[in-house]
Amino acid sequence: MTASNPKVIAVCQGELSVSGDPNVVLSCILGSCIAACLWDPTARVGGMNHILLPGRRNDASGHNKFGVFAMEALINELMHIGGRKTNLVAKIFGGANTFENGLGIGEANAAFVRDFLEAESIPIKAESIGGRQARRVRFFPESGHAKQLLTAEAVPIEETKPPKTPPRDRRPAVPPGGSGEVELF
């Protein structure tokens, strides 16, 4: 594989991925979710998680969509492929306020990740947090570089109303004399 044709790995909600391959790119799309990209510059390995909701150490679910488990799993996977926790640096993305409901999920996710990284003595080298726009993030785990593309500002979709009168043309689903079968080839 060449650098012009990288292997792109999508990291979906509740997932994580780690690598030290220079031809691998980790990618995700974030709204209120948050991604932590951790990198060990000495071992040249990195990884990304995709956190759906903040989580605390006393949560019993143990699922990677919750912050505490996603962060601990990412650190463990990086250590498994040769990274050292004391070398890790972070870049964090997401936490947008994409919902009008006022729940503050994006802010809660961002606060959780910042608190977690501080408690674990992992410095944040870069961040793009908050706002109202979704982000597409690409992280290059071998080099630690990251790119993001902000989407257009979300525009509310107006609800369509059904027509007041039903359509007059009500043809039978199967024409008279036909079986209604379709052959696919």
KOLVO-640251 format. One record per atom (N, C-alpha, C): residue in one letter; x, y, z. Coordinates in pm, whole numbers, padded with zeros to 5 digits, always signed. Example, Ala and Ser with C-alpha at 12.3 -4.5 7.8 and 13.67 -1.06 7.14 Angstrom:
% residues 2
A+01319-00569+00780;A+01230-00450+00780;A+01320-00330+00780;S+01285-00225+00708;S+01367-00106+00714;S+01290+00003+00787;
% end
This chain:
% residues 185
M+00085-00118+00000;M+00000+00000+00000;M+00089+00124+00000;T+00047+00223-00076;T+00125+00345-00084;T+00059+00455-00005;A+00136+00559+00022;A+00083+00671+00099;A-00032+00739+00027;S-00037+00730-00107;S-00147+00791-00180;S-00273+00707-00176;N-00263+00585-00127;N-00378+00496-00118;N-00384+00434+00022;P-00414+00518+00124;P-00410+00467+00261;P-00527+00373+00290;K-00509+00292+00391;K-00617+00207+00440;K-00694+00290+00543;V-00817+00329+00509;V-00899+00410+00598;V-00986+00317+00683;I-00976+00333+00813;I-01055+00253+00907;I-01156+00345+00974;A-01283+00317+00952;A-01390+00396+01015;A-01406+00352+01160;V-01408+00450+01249;V-01426+00423+01392;V-01566+00475+01427;C-01659+00383+01443;C-01799+00418+01470;C-01823+00431+01621;Q-01944+00474+01657;Q-01980+00494+01797;Q-01953+00368+01878;G-01883+00387+01989;G-01854+00275+02078;G-01737+00191+02032;E-01667+00234+01928;E-01554+00157+01877;E-01423+00231+01902;L-01313+00160+01882;L-01180+00219+01886;L-01093+00141+01791;S-00983+00203+01753;S-00886+00135+01667;S-00748+00192+01699;V-00647+00106+01690;V-00508+00146+01715;V-00421+00091+01602;S-00308+00158+01577;S-00217+00111+01473;S-00084+00184+01485;G+00017+00127+01423;G+00145+00191+01405;G+00184+00189+01259;D+00093+00148+01173;D+00116+00138+01029;D+00108+00277+00966;P+00212+00320+00893;P+00210+00453+00832;P+00106+00467+00721;N+00051+00357+00673;N-00050+00361+00566;N-00193+00354+00618;V-00211+00360+00749;V-00344+00353+00809;V-00390+00492+00849;V-00517+00520+00820;V-00582+00644+00863;V-00708+00604+00938;L-00725+00657+01058;L-00847+00632+01136;L-00941+00749+01113;S-01068+00719+01092;S-01163+00823+01054;S-01294+00808+01129;C-01355+00921+01164;C-01487+00918+01226;C-01562+01046+01194;I-01692+01041+01212;I-01777+01159+01198;I-01841+01182+01333;L-01828+01305+01384;L-01871+01337+01519;L-01972+01451+01520;G-02072+01438+01604;G-02161+01549+01637;G-02137+01580+01784;S-02228+01536+01869;S-02209+01554+02012;S-02113+01451+02070;C-02086+01345+01995;C-01988+01246+02039;C-01850+01311+02042;I-01756+01241+02102;I-01620+01293+02110;I-01522+01181+02076;A-01414+01219+02011;A-01307+01123+01981;A-01180+01171+02049;A-01116+01079+02117;A-00983+01105+02172;A-00883+01032+02083;C-00787+01105+02032;C-00679+01047+01953;C-00555+01051+02039;L-00505+00934+02078;L-00387+00925+02162;L-00270+00877+02079;W-00152+00932+02106;W-00033+00900+02029;W+00087+00890+02119;D+00170+00788+02094;D+00299+00773+02161;D+00405+00810+02058;P+00469+00927+02071;P+00567+00971+01972;P+00696+00888+01971;T+00725+00818+02078;T+00845+00734+02082;T+00821+00603+02008;A+00713+00535+02041;A+00680+00407+01977;A+00617+00427+01840;R+00569+00550+01810;R+00502+00584+01686;R+00379+00496+01662;V+00298+00487+01767;V+00170+00418+01759;V+00063+00513+01811;G-00056+00498+01759;G-00165+00583+01803;G-00298+00515+01785;G-00401+00580+01838;G-00534+00523+01826;G-00641+00627+01848;M-00762+00589+01812;M-00879+00676+01823;M-00995+00597+01881;N-01071+00663+01969;N-01197+00605+02014;N-01310+00699+01974;H-01433+00652+01989;H-01552+00729+01952;H-01652+00715+02066;I-01655+00815+02152;I-01735+00811+02276;I-01872+00871+02250;L-01976+00795+02281;L-02113+00839+02263;L-02162+00922+02382;L-02134+00875+02501;L-02181+00940+02624;L-02071+00941+02729;P-02070+01042+02816;P-01972+01039+02924;P-02002+00921+03016;G-01902+00874+03080;G-01919+00763+03174;G-01826+00784+03291;R-01861+00734+03402;R-01780+00748+03523;R-01727+00611+03564;R-01628+00611+03648;R-01563+00487+03687;R-01656+00389+03759;N-01766+00436+03814;N-01857+00345+03885;N-01970+00292+03796;D-01969+00327+03664;D-02070+00271+03574;D-02049+00120+03563;A-02159+00047+03561;A-02151-00098+03559;A-02164-00158+03418;S-02195-00076+03319;S-02225-00131+03187;S-02102-00189+03117;G-01985-00128+03134;G-01862-00179+03073;G-01861-00171+02923;H-01934-00081+02861;H-01941-00071+02716;H-01858+00047+02668;N-01787+00029+02557;N-01697+00132+02505;N-01768+00256+02453;K-01900+00257+02444;K-01967+00381+02403;K-01966+00482+02518;F-01936+00435+02639;F-01927+00523+02755;F-01781+00562+02779;G-01762+00687+02813;G-01631+00748+02821;G-01524+00672+02895;V-01548+00635+03018;V-01443+00575+03099;V-01393+00445+03038;F-01483+00365+02986;F-01443+00238+02928;F-01371+00259+02795;A-01419+00354+02716;A-01354+00383+02588;A-01212+00435+02608;M-01192+00519+02707;M-01059+00574+02733;M-00965+00466+02786;E-01011+00388+02882;E-00926+00283+02938;E-00894+00177+02834;A-00992+00142+02751;A-00967+00042+02646;A-00866+00094+02544;L-00876+00223+02507;L-00781+00279+02412;L-00639+00277+02467;I-00623+00318+02590;I-00490+00317+02653;I-00436+00174+02658;N-00518+00078+02698;N-00474-00061+02707;N-00433-00117+02571;E-00511-00086+02468;E-00477-00134+02333;E-00346-00073+02284;L-00324+00054+02313;L-00197+00117+02273;L-00079+00054+02345;M-00096+00023+02472;M+00011-00043+02547;M+00035-00184+02492;H-00070-00248+02447;H-00059-00384+02391;H+00025-00386+02263;I+00024-00275+02184;I+00102-00272+02061;I+00234-00197+02076;G+00275-00169+02201;G+00408-00114+02224;G+00412+00029+02277;G+00297+00093+02292;G+00295+00228+02348;G+00317+00227+02498;R+00359+00341+02550;R+00375+00355+02695;R+00284+00467+02741;K+00212+00443+02846;K+00117+00542+02898;K+00185+00673+02931;T+00306+00668+02981;T+00377+00791+03020;T+00417+00876+02899;N+00416+00819+02779;N+00452+00892+02658;N+00331+00951+02585;L+00210+00911+02621;L+00093+00947+02543;L+00062+01096+02546;V+00020+01147+02431;V-00034+01281+02417;V-00169+01267+02346;A-00255+01367+02364;A-00391+01357+02313;A-00427+01474+02221;K-00514+01443+02126;K-00585+01541+02046;K-00731+01500+02056;I-00818+01596+02090;I-00958+01562+02111;I-01048+01645+02019;F-01156+01583+01974;F-01245+01643+01876;F-01390+01610+01911;G-01481+01698+01869;G-01625+01671+01880;G-01690+01754+01987;G-01791+01694+02050;G-01862+01761+02158;G-01947+01879+02111;A-01996+01873+01988;A-02078+01982+01936;A-02217+01980+01999;N-02281+02093+01999;N-02419+02104+02045;N-02510+02092+01924;T-02530+01970+01880;T-02607+01946+01759;T-02755+01926+01787;F-02794+01919+01913;F-02934+01898+01948;F-02992+02025+02009;E-03116+02051+01979;E-03184+02169+02031;E-03248+02143+02168;N-03231+02022+02222;N-03304+01983+02344;N-03242+02035+02472;G-03128+02099+02465;G-03067+02159+02584;G-03007+02060+02683;L-02986+01934+02641;L-02929+01835+02732;L-02781+01855+02755;G-02712+01923+02666;G-02570+01949+02684;G-02483+01826+02674;I-02519+01731+02588;I-02442+01607+02575;I-02300+01636+02526;G-02288+01725+02428;G-02155+01759+02376;G-02064+01815+02483;E-02117+01910+02563;E-02036+01970+02670;E-01999+01866+02775;A-02092+01777+02807;A-02065+01673+02907;A-01956+01578+02858;N-01962+01541+02729;N-01859+01454+02672;N-01722+01521+02677;A-01716+01648+02637;A-01589+01721+02637;A-01533+01734+02778;A-01618+01769+02873;A-01574+01784+03013;A-01521+01651+03066;F-01591+01542+03033;F-01545+01411+03079;F-01405+01381+03027;V-01384+01397+02895;V-01255+01361+02836;V-01143+01449+02892;R-01169+01577+02905;R-01066+01665+02963;R-01030+01622+03106;D-01133+01594+03187;D-01109+01550+03326;D-01033+01418+03330;F-01072+01324+03243;F-01006+01194+03241;F-00858+01209+03206;L-00830+01285+03099;L-00691+01303+03056;L-00608+01373+03163;E-00666+01471+03228;E-00595+01540+03336;E-00564+01443+03450;A-00662+01363+03490;A-00643+01267+03599;A-00537+01162+03565;E-00526+01128+03435;E-00428+01028+03392;E-00295+01090+03349;S-00280+01223+03365;S-00157+01296+03330;S-00120+01280+03182;I-00222+01282+03096;I-00201+01276+02952;I-00229+01416+02898;P-00126+01485+02848;P-00147+01623+02801;P-00227+01630+02672;I-00310+01733+02661;I-00386+01758+02539;I-00304+01853+02454;K-00259+01808+02338;K-00175+01888+02249;K-00258+01971+02152;A-00380+01927+02123;A-00468+02002+02032;A-00611+01959+02058;E-00704+02052+02032;E-00845+02017+02046;E-00930+02104+01956;S-01042+02048+01916;S-01147+02119+01844;S-01278+02068+01902;I-01330+02144+01996;I-01444+02100+02077;I-01555+02204+02069;G-01680+02156+02075;G-01794+02245+02086;G-01845+02296+01952;G-01914+02408+01959;G-01977+02463+01840;G-02106+02391+01808;R-02155+02415+01687;R-02281+02353+01645;R-02262+02265+01521;Q-02138+02253+01476;Q-02113+02179+01354;Q-02056+02041+01381;A-02099+01946+01299;A-02040+01813+01303;A-01901+01819+01240;R-01820+01719+01270;R-01683+01715+01220;R-01653+01578+01162;R-01574+01578+01055;R-01514+01454+01005;R-01367+01463+01046;V-01321+01364+01120;V-01184+01365+01171;V-01107+01250+01108;R-00985+01280+01068;R-00892+01177+01021;R-00766+01187+01107;F-00726+01072+01161;F-00609+01065+01247;F-00511+00964+01189;F-00386+01005+01180;F-00280+00922+01125;F-00200+00867+01244;P-00228+00743+01285;P-00177+00694+01414;P-00026+00676+01421;E+00042+00660+01310;E+00187+00643+01314;E+00257+00777+01335;S+00202+00884+01275;S+00266+01016+01284;S+00204+01107+01389;G+00082+01075+01433;G+00013+01159+01529;G-00056+01279+01468;H-00051+01295+01337;H-00117+01407+01271;H-00268+01384+01266;A-00343+01493+01267;A-00489+01485+01259;A-00538+01596+01167;K-00649+01567+01099;K-00716+01665+01014;K-00864+01660+01047;Q-00929+01775+01029;Q-01073+01774+01048;Q-01138+01858+00939;L-01261+01823+00909;L-01342+01898+00816;L-01473+01929+00889;L-01504+02056+00905;L-01631+02095+00967;L-01741+02090+00861;T-01856+02037+00900;T-01969+02034+00809;T-02037+02171+00810;A-02128+02191+00718;A-02207+02314+00716;A-02292+02318+00842;E-02326+02439+00884;E-02412+02457+01001;E-02542+02379+00979;A-02586+02311+01081;A-02709+02233+01071;A-02828+02325+01047;V-02913+02285+00955;V-03033+02362+00923;V-03153+02277+00961;P-03247+02332+01037;P-03364+02253+01076;P-03442+02208+00952;I-03492+02087+00958;I-03572+02032+00850;I-03719+02051+00886;E-03793+02113+00796;E-03935+02133+00822;E-04009+02004+00796;E-04104+01976+00881;E-04183+01857+00868;E-04280+01873+00752;T-04287+01771+00666;T-04381+01778+00556;T-04517+01728+00602;K-04622+01786+00546;K-04757+01746+00583;K-04815+01661+00471;P-04888+01554+00508;P-04949+01470+00405;P-05058+01549+00332;P-05085+01510+00207;P-05190+01581+00134;P-05323+01566+00205;K-05409+01669+00192;K-05538+01667+00260;K-05634+01567+00199;T-05626+01545+00069;T-05715+01448+00005;T-05630+01335-00052;P-05680+01212-00044;P-05603+01100-00099;P-05597+01110-00251;P-05495+01054-00312;P-05486+01056-00457;P-05604+00980-00518;R-05654+01027-00634;R-05771+00966-00698;R-05736+00838-00771;D-05616+00828-00824;D-05579+00713-00905;D-05536+00599-00814;R-05620+00500-00799;R-05587+00385-00714;R-05588+00259-00800;R-05480+00236-00867;R-05469+00118-00952;R-05432-00003-00868;P-05475-00122-00907;P-05435-00243-00834;P-05286-00265-00847;A-05227-00325-00744;A-05083-00349-00742;A-05041-00444-00853;V-05127-00541-00889;V-05096-00637-00994;V-05198-00617-01106;P-05151-00589-01226;P-05246-00571-01334;P-05325-00699-01360;P-05450-00685-01403;P-05531-00805-01430;P-05460-00896-01530;G-05460-01026-01499;G-05401-01123-01587;G-05251-01142-01565;G-05186-01059-01484;G-05042-01071-01460;G-05015-01132-01325;S-04898-01186-01306;S-04865-01249-01179;S-04803-01153-01082;G-04751-01039-01130;G-04686-00944-01042;G-04544-00979-01009;E-04491-01089-01066;E-04355-01132-01039;E-04256-01050-01121;V-04141-01027-01065;V-04034-00959-01133;V-03912-01049-01130;E-03849-01067-01244;E-03729-01150-01248;E-03607-01060-01238;L-03523-01088-01142;L-03399-01014-01125;L-03285-01095-01183;F-03199-01033-01258;F-03085-01104-01317;F-02957-01030-01294;
% end
